[in-house]
Amino acid sequence: MLLLTRRILLFALLPLFVTAQHTASIKEYKKSYKTYPFSDPDPVAGQRIYPYFRYDGFTDEPHQQDWKVVELENDYIRLMIMPEIGGKIWTAIDKQTGKSFLYENDVVKFRDIAMRGPWTSGGIESNYGIIGHTPNCATPVDYLVRKNSDGSASCFISTLDLLTRTKWTVEIRLPADKAYFATRSTWHNATPFVQPYYSWSNVGIPVGNDLQFLYPGNHYIGHDGKPGPWPVDSSHGKQLSLYAQNDFGADKSFHVLGVHSNYFGAYWQQQDAGMIRYASREDKLGKKIFLWALSDQGKIWEQLLTDKSGQYCEIQSGRLFNQNVVGSSHTPFRQTGFQPYATDSWEEYWYPFSSTGGFTDASLQGVIYAKQAGNELSVVFSPVVSLTDTLKVYDANNHLLYRHAVQLQPLQTVRYACPLPEGTRAGKIVLKDIETSPGDTAIPTALERPLERPAGFNEQGAYGLYLMGRDQLRFRDYAGGESKIRQALGIDPYFVPALTEMSFIHYRKLQYDSAFYCAKLALSIDTYDAGANYNYALAAAKLGRFYDALDGLEVAALTPSFRSAAYTVLSKLYLQKNDGEKAIAYAVKSCVDNNRNISGLLLQAVASRRSGKLEEARAACDRLLTIDPLFHFAYFEQYLQHKDEAGKATFRSQLRNELPHETYLEMAAWYGEMGLTDDARLLLDLAPAQSEILYWKAYLHQGDAEVLRCIAAADSSNATMVFPFREESVPVMQWAIAHSRDWKPTYYLALIYLFRNDSVEAMKLLQSVPASVHFAPLYALRARLYAPEDAVQRHTDLARAAQIAPKEWRYGKMLVEQLIAEKSYDKALELITTYHRRTPENYIIGMLYIRCLVLNKQYATAERALADIRVLPYEGAMEGQRLYRKVKLLLAIDAIGKQRYGIARQKIGEARLWPLHLGAGAPYPAERHEQQEDALDEIAAGSKHTVPAELQQAIEAM
């Protein structure tokens, strides 16, 4: 019989909310924030982020602006969600303490951080696509609020990612009776090919010297996949999990791994409070910490990103182990892909805790802190759910030492003093789903996953080059990926994986005959290769080889990983043939092993409706809206079933994102591809009168009385900020070129080819545009495409763009940079001076003006300009500091030559400074590289009047 003295100390540290009926509420309202807005969209087609465009206008002059807020609230937590700022969860407030357990920014301060420029710090930000911060993080997204039958409240945020043509939706759900909230992601690849795979949730939290990161692990890896030690960095003598001990080096990114765990979080020791993010490990493998440098290099971002909220850091969760860059492909942490027609879903939970005195472990029930002193074990539990269970303590041999019944309420922190037999140690503590131990006897969960690639792996062999090419394709580096795949085939022309990738490359470039050839060659080596069969079929379909397409898909379906995608494409082919029965049959089959296949369910809905099976169509729409309540196709299909005004209004009301015309085009492209011209016409009749949409309408009306009116409307439309990219728009523009005398269809078709890495065909089209066209972005784009030796043509086009739009600073900048490349420094300075005088507040132009002054050896004037400029930088910006340092050192050289050594040493001293108005803060001394300053100072101190040529050249080359 186990003899224990049962001594229990139980007290509630925070008030217990007792209500007869728990509920969660929803409010929508406008809230005024001091706002530092963004502006100035780039009208020239971009490169890496196309079809998106950047915003380049940022300001340090705020104004008050009202922002839409969705508020979810229960007895324990209040959430504020900003659907006009990317759907960000702006704050989450612990109502017991009245404090946010996220970083809550007091202002909306947009700065040039994200892929498209504008970004704000704090809260929880959702990222999907190719890299963060994603294109939608600062602009409106679609959203929907809903009270659920269980009393919980939900806000759904969603948008279409144009870079990958994938759609993501996040349900932010606040239960009625729990002190956590959940975020459930649904992400669907509606394309027939593998897409880049990137998904991370970025969570801002406030920093302080007492901040501790709760990250189980024994290593970290960087963006480049290279490993380092965690949590102790012995080389620096630092405990990296303590914020204050990261007082060395530059900004840091730790992707922590090596231990099996389901949580990470933060704990502020002085406040005795923290927060936890919990998820099943397979849902989110990645656990990252991002820190601005603790030196002035990082501190500058505090004033740039907020007014009064202080510094922050980010704790992040990701689907993959790290936010990998291309260099990570030299390690085991390569780039995976998002499979065609796949739907990925996962759920995360977020909650606060307080008054625990420390931290040991976390679960979906709450946080536990256990510590043994002598023969007494102290167990503190901060629950986030109502909990009735038995606390059990075991020794290392699994013998029960202590047990006690518990009945807890959310956020009622409870402490138990558990007496243990003389000389025993607690080995295991069990409470509901938590199974843990005191910190000094932690249960081992270390993993053996390799962190480094074998030294003997041949990266330059066919397989190594193929892997690099595949990864680059999945980064959307199509030119680099194609180069590597071609190198792999140069070593082994019959390497099937590389042939299959080459088939995809040709397909993407709209070269369907070459795509068919490469896939066919691969099948001549392995007739059952699933990827080759699949690509063979897709290319065959584009070439009108229907039965070859069926053949390839039917063989690809033998392989489970391709089965759902193959059946989905088979369904589409039969729908195009107006064979509703087979379209439905294959759509159903596509969902057998992929029951959340949104594309398959859409095919069921459409084929059923077109076949007159309205009950089946309605059931498919209901299923679609269960998976994704913001799936616009389902609302439009419901409208098509009844053609009623209510259905039309419901469909249109859901479109609240920044670029609604792109949603319409995505849908019209799908209906058009399926041959459902009448459906596509009805859809675009509801769409805004944007230029690409107008050409689509004309194309869909070919052969009827409306076509002439439609083509006239399209020809008279505005091409500014119109960026076509879809392959489905190619026949539209080809038809428009044949039926219109306007230049726009040719320009739009060139943009599509350029997006698909066929710059040769794009250039042919752009050069065919008449010289009388008065559209500056066209000439600026064409100038980018000229070969290096074609400087005269590039100059001519840039001068034409600047002449057409003299108030657009970008064309002046591009022309000045061309003049610099031609070494026409005097002309460059003359031109940039005009632009600088016109817009002195434009620091991008201001920096180029200073650069031209330096090239013209007007160092004193450059020094004065550097004193006047105010730079609002992008992350990692060093241009202002680099120019400042260069000018100061060149002035020092000039003073040395005149034997004015005091002035020289003064300038050298100034060169060591980091003026904050230039957009960069000083790093720690060990991170500064001042060899040139030291060398010049030695010369000046010794009253030498000659500076070695190599030193002067090094400074001039800065």
N, C-alpha and C positions, 0 to 999 in steps of 0.2 A: 504494500500500500504506500502510495506516494504521500509523504508528509510535508506539507508546505504551510508556512504561516502566510495567510492571505491578507496582505495589507494593501489597500487600494486608496490612492489619493486621486480623487476625480473632481475636477472643477472646470467650468466653462469659462473660457477666457474672453469670449465675445457673446453678445446677446443672441438668443435663440429666437428666430422668427417662427411663430406658430400661426398658421392660417387654416381655416376650415377647408378651403379649396384653393390649391395652387393654380396659377395661370400665368401665361406670358402675353404681353401686350405688344402692339405695333403702333407706332406713330410715324407720320410723314410730315415734315415741316421744313421751312427755310431757316437757316441760321447764318447770321452775318459774321464773317471773318475778315480780319485784315489780310489782304491778299496781294501778293507780288506776282502779277500775271505773266503769262508767256504770250508770244505773238510771232508774227513774221514767218509764215510758212514758206518753204523753199519751193519755187515753181518749177525748178529743173529736176527732171527725173533722176532719182537717186540711184545708187548702185547696190550696196549690200542690203539695204533695207527696202528696196523697191518691192511692192508698189506703194509703200508708205513714204512719207516725206517728213523732213525735219522741221522743227520750229527753232529759229535762231534768235528770237527776240526775248531778252530777259531784262529785268529792271530792279533797281533798289528803291524805287518810289512806289509805295503801296497805295491801295485804295480799299474801301470797304466793299465787300461783295457778298451777296446772298448765295448760299449753297444748299442744294437739296440734301436733307438728312433723313435716313430711315433709322428709327430707333426701336430696338427690341429690348424688352425689360421684363424681368421676373423679380422674385423677392430677394435675389442675391446679386444679380449682375445686370448692368445696363450697357448695351452696345450702341455705338453710333456708326452708321455705314454711309459712305459718301458715293452714291452711284454716278455722280458727275466727275469724280476723280478716280476713275478706274474701278469703282466698286470697293475701294479700300475700307477695311474696318478701321475707322479713325481712332477709336478708343474703346476700351472695355473697363468698366468701373466696378470694383468690388464694393457693393453697397454697405458691407459691414464696416469697412474702413473709410469709405468715401473717396478712395484713391484709385486711379487707373493702374492696372497691372500691365499695361503696355505703355509705350512712349506716346504721349498725347501732345501734339504740336499745337502751340497757341495761335499760330498763324498758318496760312496757306502760302507757302513760299516756294515757288517753282524755280528750280535751278537745273543747269544743263548736265544731267547725270545719266539719263536713260538713253535707250537706243534712238529715240526720236528727239531727244533733248529734255523736255520738261519732266520733272520728278519732284515729289515732296517726301520728306522724311516722316517716319513714325507709323504707328498702327500695324496692320497686317495687309500685305500686298500679295496678290496672286499673280504668278508668272507662268506662262505656257508658251511653247513655240521653239525658238532657237537659242535664245539667251535672254537674260534679264538686264536691265529692267525693260519689260516687254512693251510693245507699241501702244498698249491701251492703258498704261498706268496713270495717265494724267488727264484722260478725256472720258466723256460719258460712255457708259456701257448700258446694255439692256438690263432691266431689272423688274422683278415681280415680288410682291409680298403676299404672304398667305398665313392664315391661322389654321393649324392642323387639328385633327380630331382628338389627339391626345393632350390638347391644351398648349402644345408648344407653338412657337411662332417662327416663321422662316422668311428670309429675304434671299431671293435667287439673283445672282449677277451673272452676266453671260456676254460673250461677244464672239465674233468670227475672227480668227487670226489669219490675215491675208497672206502672210509669209509661207504658211504651211497649208492653208485652206482647211484647217481643223477648227472645230468649234468647242469651246469650253464653257462649262456652267458650274458655278459654285453655289451650293445651298449653305447659307449661314443660318443655323438652327439653334434657337434658345429653348431648352426644355422648360416645362412649367415648374418643375420641382427639384431642379439640380443646380449646383453652383458651378457648372461649366457650360460652355457653348461648343458646338460642333461645326466643322466645315466639311462638307462632302463635295468632292470634285467629280465631275463627269466630263470626259474629254474624248471626242470622237474624231477619227481620221476618216473623212468621207471621200478620200481620193483612192485611186487604184494602186498607188505606189507607197513605199516606205517614206515617211516624213521624218525630219529632225525631231528628236525627243528631248524636251527640256521642260521640267516643271518644278518650281521651287516656291515655297511660301516664305516671304521675307517679313520678319517680325521685329519692329523697332522696340527697344527697351531703354530706359534711362540708365546712364552709367554713374558710377561713384566709386570711391576707393574701397567701399565695403562690398562691392559686387563680386559674387562668386558664380561661375558657370557650372551648372549641374549637367555635365556631359560624361557619361560613362564611356571609357575608351582607353586604349594604350598607345595609339598612334594618331597622327593626323596626316592628311595629304593636302597638297596645294591644288590650285587650278591646273597646274601642269602634271598632277598625279604623283609628284615626288613626295616620299614620306618623311615625317619628322616625329619626334617623341611627344607623347601626351600622357599625363598633364604636366610633367616636369621636364623642362629643357635644361639639362645639366650643363650644356655648353655655355649657357648664359647664367646659370644658377637661378632660374626663375620657375615659379609655379604658374604655368600659363592659364590655369583655370581661375586664377585670381586676377581680376581686371587690373588692379594697381601694379601688378608685377610684369605687365606688358609694356613697361616704360623703356623700351629699346626698339631700335629698328623702325621700319616704315609701317604703313597700313598692313593689316594682317588678315588672312583668311585661313581658318582652321576647319577642315572637313574631318570631323572626329569619327574614328571607327576602331574596330578591333575587339569590341565587347558586345555581346548580344543584349540589347535593351530596347524598350519600347518608348522611352521618354527622353526628353532633355528639358532644361529650364534654367532659371536664374534665381538667386537668393541674395537679398540685401541684408547683411548681417546686422547692421545698426538698426534697421527698421524691423528686423525679425519678420520679414515678409518676402514672398517670392511668387513665381508663376511657373506653370508646367505646361508643356505640350506633350500629349500622349497619343500614340497611334500604334496599331499593329505594325511590327517591323517590316513586313513585306509590303505594306502600303507606302511607307516612306523610309528608304534606306539611308538617305543623306541627312546628316546633322552638322550644320555649319555655324561658325561664329565669324562675323566680320567686325573688325575694329578699325576705326580711324586711328592713326598714330597718336600716341599720347603727347607727342611733341607739338610744336606750333604747326607742323605739317598737317596734322589732323585737326587741331583745335580751330583752324581757320574755318572749317566746315560748320562749326557750331554757329558762328555769326552769319554764315552764308545761308543756312537752312532753317534757322529759327530766330525768333526775337528774344524770348524769355524762357524757353523750355529747357535750355541746357543741352549738353552733349548726349548723344545716343550711340548705341551700337545695334547690331542686328544678329538675332539668332534665327536660323533658317532651317527649313525641312525640305528635302528634295526626293524625287523618285530614284535618282541615281546617287552614287557615293560622293561624287564631286561635281561642281560646275566646271566641267572640263573644257579646256582650250585645246587647240590642235596639238600642242606639245604633250598633252596627256596621252596621246596615242602612241608615244614612245614608252609607255608604262602599261600595266595590265588594265588601267582604267580608261578604256576606249570609249567610243561613242556608239550607243545603241540607237535603234530606230523604232519609230512608231508604225506598226504593221498596218497594211491597208484594211480599211473598214473595221479596225479594232475600236472598241470602246473601253477605256480604262476608267475605273472608279475607285476612290479611296476616301477614307474618313479620318479626320483628326479632331482632337479634343483639347480645349484650352481652359485653364482655370487658375485662380489665385490660391495662395495659402498664407497663413500668418500665425505668429505666436507659438511656433514649434520649438524655438531655441536652436534649430539646426535642421539638417536633412540627411536622411539615409536612403529612402526609396520612394517611388511613386507608382500609382496605378490609376485606373479609372475610378477608383473609390476615393482617392485622396493621397495625401502625403504622410509618411511616417518618419519619425526620428527616434532612433533607439541607441542608447548608450549605457554600457555597464560600468558601474563603479563598485568594486568590492563584490559583495553578495547581493547587490540590488541592481536590477535592470530598469532603467527609465524608458518608457515607451510613450511617445507623444504622437497623436494622430489628428490630422486636420482633414476631415472628410468633406467631400463635395456632393455626396448623395446621402439619403437616409439609409442607415445601415444597422441591421440586427444580425449579430454573428458572435462568435467566441474567439477571443484573443488567446492564442496558444504559443507557448515558448518551449522549444526543444533544445537538448544539448546536441553535441556533434554526432552522437550515436543514435539520434532520433528518439531519445527518451523524453517523454513529456515532463517538463519541469514546472509548468504553471499554466493555468487556464482561467479565464474570466469572461462571463457573458457581457456583451456590450450592446448598447442601443444608442445610436448617434444620429445627429441631424446635420445638414450641410453647414459648413463653416463654423461649427461648434468644436473648437479645438479642445482636446481632452488629453490629460496626462495620467498615466498609470505608473505607480511605483511597484515593481514586481519583485518580491523577495525570492532569492534563489538559494538552494542548499549550499552549505559551506563548501568552498573550493570548486564549484561548478561554473562553467562558462556557457552563456547562451549561444547556441549554434544556429538556431533557426527560429524566426518569428513568423507566425502565420495569422493573417487576418483577412478574411474574404479572399480576394484575388492577389493580395500581397503575400509573397513568400520571400523574406529577406533575413538579414542578420545584422548585428551591430557592426559599425564600420571597421573595427579591427579584426573581424573574422568574416569578411565579405565572401559570399558564395561566388566561386570562380565561374565566369562566363566568357573568358577570353577565347578568341577565335583564331584559326590558323590560316585565314585567307592570305594568299601571297600579296605582297606590296610592291614587288619589283619583278621586272621581266628577266628571264634568263640571259646571261651575258652572251651566250652563243646563238641567240635568235638572230636570223639573217633578215634584217629589215630591208635589204636591197634585193632579196630574192623575189620571185614571182608572188609568193603568198604575202610576204611582208609589204610589198608595194601595193598589192590588192587591198590589204587591210587599211593602209594609209589612205588610198584613194576612196575606199568605201566610207571611211570616217569623214573625209573632207566633203564628200557628197552629202553626208548627213549633217554637216555644218552649213550647207548651202554654199560651199566653196566649189562651184561646179567646174570652173576652169582648173583649179588645182587638183580636184578629184579626177577629172578626165586625164590630166597629164600623168598622174600616178597609174591609172588603169592602163593607159597606153604603154607606159614603161613595163608594167607587169606582162602585158601581151607581147611586148618586144622580147622578153626573156622566154616566155612560153605562150605561143599564139593559140594554144588549145587548152588554156587554163579556164575551166568552165565557169567558176565564180566571176572571173574578170570579164569573160565574154557576156555573161548575164548583166553585169553592171554596165558594160559598154552598150548593150541593147537599151538599157534604161536611159543612158546619156543621149543616145540618138533619138529615142522617143521624146524625151523632154525638149530636144531641139527641133521637134516636129519633123524629123527625118525618119519617117516610118519605114521606108524600104530598107534603110541601113539597120534600123532596130530589128526588123524581121530577119535580115541576113545574119546578124550576130547571134540572135537566139536560135536560129535554125542551125548554125554552125555548132553551137553548144549541144543541141539535141543530137547532132551526128556523132557526138562523143558519148553522151549519156541520155538516152531517150526518156528516162524517167525523172530527170532533174526537174524539181518542181518550179524553181525560180525561172529557169529557161523556158519551160512550158508556159508559164504564166505570162512572161514578157512576149513570147512568141504569139500567144493568143491576142494580147492587147494590140500589138503591131498589126497582126492579121486583120483585126476588126477595123482598124483605121484604113487599111488598104482594101476594104470591101471583101475580104476573103472569109466569109461567114463560117464556112465549115472548118477551115483551118483554125479559126478562133475557137469554135466548139471543141475541136480536137485537143488543142492545147489546154483549155480549161478543164476538160474532163480528165486529162492525165494529171494536171496539177492538183486536182481534188483528191487524188490518192494520198497525198501528203497532208497530215492533219494541220500543219501550220499554214498551209495555203488553202485549205478546204473552204472555209467560210468566204474568203475573198473570191475564190474561183466561182462559187455558187452565186455570189452577189453579182459578179460580172455576167454570168450566164443569164441571170434574171434580167439584167439591163438589156442584154442583146435580144432576148425574146420580147421584152416590152417595146423595144425599137421596131421589132417585126410585127407589133400589134397582136402577139400571141399571148393573151392575158392568162390563160390557164398555165402555160409553162412558166411565164414570168412569176406568177404567184407561187407555183410549186418550188422553183429554185430560190425564191426569196425566203420561203419558209425553211428550206433546207439550210440556207445561209445562217439562220438563227439557231440551229440545233446545237452546235458547239460554241456559239457566240450569241447567247440569248439577249444581249444588249446591243446587237448590231443595228444601230440606228438607220444605216443605209438600207439594210435588208427589210426593216420594218416599214420604212418609207416606200420601198418598192411594193410591199404587200398592200399598203394603203392605196397607192395610186393605181396599181394594176387591178385591185378589187373594185375601186370606184369606176374605172374605165370599163370594167366588165359587168357593171350593174350590180355588184355584190356589196351593197351599201352597209349592211350590218358588219361584214368583215372589214370594210374600210374604216368604219367608226371604231371598231375594236382595235385596229392597228394604230389609229390616231390616239386613242386613249392610252395605249401602251407606250407610245412615243412620248406623250406628255407626262406619263408617270416617270419615265427615265429622265426626261429633260423638259421641265415645264416652260422653258423658253425656246422650244424648237419651233421656229417660225413656219416651217413647211407644214407641220400638223395643223396649225391655225388656218393656214391658207387652204389646206385640203378640206377642213371642216367648212370653210366658206364655200368652196366649190361644190360641196354636196348639197347646199341649199340655196346658194346665190342670194343670201339675205343681207340686208344692211347691217344687222347686228353682228353677223360673222365677219363682214368686211371691217367694221369698226374695231372688233376685238383683235383681228390680225394686225391692223395698222397701229393700234395703241401699244403693241409690244415693242415696236421699233423705236428705241430711244438712243441708240448708240451714235458715236461721232460721225460715222460714214454710212448712213442707212442705204444710200444708193448701192453700196457694195453688197449689202445683204440682198437687195432686189436682183442685182446682177448675178449673184451666186445661185439664187433660186431659178432665175430665168435661164441661166446656162444649163442647169440640170434638166429643166423641162424641155429646153431646146434640143439637148443631146438625146433625150428620149423620143424625140419626134412629136412632142405634144405641143404643137404650135399654138393651138387655141388657148391652152392653159397659160403658156408663156405670155401671150398677148394680154389676157385678162390681168395677169400679175403686173405687167409693166404699165398698164393703164392706171395703176394705183401708185406708180413710182414717181419720184421727182424728175423734172425735165433736165437731167444731166446729159452731157454730150454722148457718152458711150451708150447710155440707155436709149437715146433717140436713134442712134444708128441700129441698135438691136430692134427697136420697134419697126423701123423701115424694113429691115431684113425679114422680120416676121410677117410683114404685110405685103411682101413681094407677090405679085400676081393679082392683087385686088386694088380697088379704087383708092385706097388710103396711101398707097406707096409713095406717090409723088408729093403729097403733103408731108409725109413723114420724112422723106429724104431732104426736103427743103428745110424743115425744122432742124434736122441734124446738121445740115451744112451751115446754118446760121448760128449754131450754138457756140459757146465759149469753150475753148480747149484748155484754158488755164486750170491747173490742178486736176487734170484728167489723166489717169495712169492705168490704162488697160494692161492686163497680164495673163488672162485666162486663155488656154488653148481653144476653148469653145468660141472665143471672139475672133479667131483667125478667119473662118469662113465668112463671118459677118463683115469684117473689114475688107476681105478680098472681094466680096459682092459689092460693097459700097464703093470701092475703087472703080469697079466696072460700071457703076450706075450713077456716079457723082463726079462732078468736075472739081470738087473741093479737095484741098490738100490734107485735111484732117484724117481721113481713113488711112492714108499712106503713113502719116506720122504715127498714128495709133498702132498700126501693124508693125512698124519698126520698133516701137516700145516693147511689144510682145516678144519679138525675136531677140531683142537685147536682153530682156529678162530671162530668156531661155538660153543665154550664153552663145547666141549666134550673132556675133557683132558684124560679121561679114555681110550677112543678109540684111541686117538692120542698117548698115551703112549704105548699101545699095539703095534701099528705100529712101533714106534721108537725102541722099544725093539726087534723087529723082524729083524732089520737091522743087517747084519753080522758085527762082530767086526773088520773085515779087512778094512772096509770103512774108507777112509782117508779124512774126511770132517769135519773140526773143528766146524762149526756152528751147525751141527747136535748134537754133544755131548754137546755143551753149552746149546742148547735148551732142550735137554733131562734132563740135570742136574737141570734145573729150575722146572721140573715137578715132581721130586721126593718128596715124603712126608717128613716132617721134621725129622722123625725118620730114614730116609734112607740116613744118612750122608755119609756112606762109598761109596755107589754108586754115590752120587753126587760128592764127592771128586774124585773118579776114573774117571768119565766123564770129569770133569773140567781139571784134570791133562792130560788126553788124548787130549783134545782140545788145551791146552797150548803146548803140545809136538808136535802136528801136525803143529801148526802155532805159533812158538816162537816169531815172530816179531809183532804179533797182541796183543796190550796191554790189550784189553778187557778181554781176557781169563786169563791173569795173574791177572787182577783186581778181576775177579770172583773167582779165586782160592784163592787169598789172603783173600777175604771176607769170604770164606768158612773156611779157617784156623782160622780166628778170631772167627767165630761161634763155632769152635771146641776148642777155647781158646789156640790154639797153637801159641801164640804171637811171640815166637822167630823164628819159621819157617816162619810165615807171614812176619816178618821184613826182614829176609834173602832173601825171594823171591821178595818182593817189592823193595828192594834195587837194585836188578839186573835190574828190569824194569826201575827204576828211573834213574840209571846211563846210561841206553841205550837211554832214551828219557827225558832228564832233562827239556825240554820245555813243556812237557805234564803236565799241572797243575792238571788234574784229578788224574793221578798217583802220582803227587807230594803231593796232599792232603792226599791220602791214605798212602803214605810213612810217613808223619808227624803223622798221626793217629797211625800207628804202632810204631813209636818212643815213643809216649805217652804211649801206652799200655805196652811197655817195660821199662817205667819209665826213658827214656833217654830224660829228659826235656831240658837240655842245647842244645843237638843236634837238638831237635825239634825247639827250639827258633831260632837257626841259620838258619834252613831250612825255617822257616816262614819269616825270613828277606829276603831270596833270591827268594822266589816264587812270580810269577806274575799271578794272577787269573783273567781270563775273565769270569765273572759270568753269570749265568742265572738269570732271574727275580725272586727276592725274595731270592737269594742265601745268606746264612749266615754261611756256613760251615767254610770258612777261618777265619772269625771273631770269631766264636765259639771256634775253636782250638787255636787261638791266645790268647784269654782271658783265656782259661783253662790252657794253658802252663804257662802263666805269673803268674796265681794264684797258681799253683802247685809249681813253683819256689819260690814264696813268702812263701808258707808253709814250703818248705825245708829250706829257710833262717831263718824263725822263729825258727824252730827246732834247728838250729845252733846258735841261739841268734844273728843273723846278721840283726838287725831290720832296719837299714838304707837301706840295699839292699832289704829287704822285702817290705818296703814302696815304694821304687822305682819301684819294679815289680807290686805292687798293682796300682800305678799311671799309669804305662804303660798298665795295663789291662783295664783301663778306656778309652784308646785311640781306634781309629778306622782307622788303616792304610789303605789307599785307594788301595794299591797294592793287598790287600786280597779280593777285590771285593765287599765290602759293605761300604756305607757311614754312618756316625753317625746320628742317629735320634735326634729329639729334646730331651732335658734333661728329660722331663716328660715321654718320651717313653722308656727311658733306665731303665734297671733293674739291679742295682748294689748292691744288698743286701749283696752278698758274699764279694765284695770289701770293703764295709763299715765295715762288721764284722771283716774281717782280719785286716783292718787298725786300728781298735780299739784295737785289740790284740797286733799288732806291736807297736802302740803308747804307750801302757801300759807296754811294755817290758815283755809281758808274753811269755813263751816258749812252751805252749801247745795249740794246736788247737782242739776244740771240734770235736769228731768223726763224729757227724752228719753234721757239716760244711764241713769237709774234704770229706765226702762221697758225699755231694751235688755237690762239685766242680769236683770230679772225675767222676760223672755221667753226667756232661755237654756234 
